Amino acid sequence: MSGARAVLVLNSGSSSLKYQLIDISTERVLANGLVERIGETAASLKHTVAGAAGADEDHRSEHPVADMGEAFSAMIAAFDAFGPSLRENAPVVVGHRVVHGGKRFFGPTVVTDLVKINIEDLADLAPLHNPANLAGIEAAQKVFADVPHVAVFDTAFHSTLPAAAYTYAIDAELAEKNRVRRYGFHGTSHKYVSEQTAEFLGRPLAELKTIVLHLGNGASACAVDGGRSVETSMGMTPLEGLVMGTRSGDLDPAVLIYLNRKLGLSFAELDAELNRKSGLLGLSGRGDMRDVVDAAAAGDEPARLALDVYAHRVKQYVGAYIAQLGGADAIVFTAGVGENSAPVRALALAGLEALGIRLDPARNTASRERGARRISSDDSAVEVLVVPTNEELEIARQSLSVL
Ligand code: ADP
């Protein structure tokens, strides 16, 4: 059997490696997998081979994986043991998710030594992500030495932000010298979802004003005007903006100064506090929205408040982005919470009828349907949609586009 031409998409984090092998001609996922807890005593591996008619085969195991190089060996071993064959479905390109591209990268970029130096140089802006992404690129280049590697940056789609949106009102020279400005993240998802929205509505992307709400573990909103990102809620780092699973989102910066002065909390402690112990987790003791929704429904007060704060913030951004765009044609929910949580969607858009935003409760709660769907009522002036994101497919498409 002759195999498919494929793209291998990689997302390497500080302790995990996610991969997907995608057939170029059909855009079908041939296999995907996850190596988690790299560097701990037992890492867990999951390798899923796509079967006919959606009958996927999962293979799981646990054993120590010391570093990114060993994670790649484990991935290759899984392909060898369970298929599909990487010889028959040899990747023609390897696409890498890279979190921070700063001002330098505004599109998919073939990885060269100079590109790697630049990714490393941006590590002070994304200390948790860029070094891990770079380690993934280097490990992958050893294993797949004969194919091009392409970096696809989370920030790239937001390179079209106007200066008024990306500039913080602080000392201009201090900001310029230290690259302090808003960059935005989740760009691959915002781009993919805004394009899918135009396709679903059967309207030209160039004419559409869309607000994309990417609500996953991390969460961000994006105002897209004619296919260009013009405003987004994450800033210099992914901490700004919406309330997230464990991140606070927007906060008066003086809170940090106050806690430092009053309790002597170090900046490392404050960093951990805001990135890992805040958001839904900080408010309710639960970082997963499913648990928060269930607990709130059962009468748990902190969970109720967490849900209210979360929805209040989403609504605030929707209002702000309608103002920035001068009106919106569509509001689109995506990612884990956005695609799956009818209560969160209803709460976030409640009371916006005066702005022409009207959900249809039955459409909102109906359906385990896959694919894009409308959840607004027929008399809603603004279309409200659920559009599943697919960052891996977008990375695969962009990686192929530069070959
Ligand atoms: P990531 O940002 O890690 O890619 P996802 O987009 O997969 O995350 O979103 C994961 C989150 O989605 C989970 O933490 C969970 O809170 C939320 N989620 C998934 N399914 C549901 C659901 N049915 N109801 C509410 N939240 C959900």
Residues whose N, C-alpha, C, O or C-beta is under 5 A from the ligand:
A	BS01	ADP	L215 G216 N217 G218 G287 D288 M289 R290 A335 G336 V337 N340 S341
